[in-house]
Amino acid sequence: MQRIRRALEEYNETENSEHPLLDPRLETDGINMFLHDGDEYMNLNPGPKQLGLPQVLSTYLKRIDRLADGRVDFYPFIVGQDVHEPRTIQISPGVAFGRPVLAGTGIATDVIAGRFRARDSISDLAEEYGVSTSIVEDAIRWSSLI
């Protein structure tokens, strides 16, 4: 809470808002708060006007969706750390109790990986779950990373 208070104090020095936490330009990495203004991310926590590394922050923060109903969906990197990497795996507290699932479904990645380890083929799994083989491969790859 102290970090949030300090970040909001920093925010209030430059911005005029009665409800700063509703500002859509505010983003977080879970540790620090950032003000996304144009192409820059200003880190509101450490001190006055410290800018974040825009490309790095932008890449990671674009993998988080904040939905209108308050939900937050996270799409982890599977292969590399490219902002254009497909969003095939979803982690959301409101879906499968936060377990990684195939995006847009409730199918847990560990279930698919377990079936693959039990000798089900990738093409059979893809057909059964109605997804492409690359999505099944991502689920297996993700389960081996965690």
Secondary structure, DSSP 8 states (H G I E B T S, - for coil): -HHHHHHHHHHHHH---S-GGG-TTEEE-SS-EEEEETTEEEESSSSTTEE--HHHHHHHHTTEEE-TTS-EEE---SSS--TTS---EEB-TTSGGG--EETTS--BHHHHHHHHHTT--HHHHHHHHTS-HHHHHHHHHHHHH-
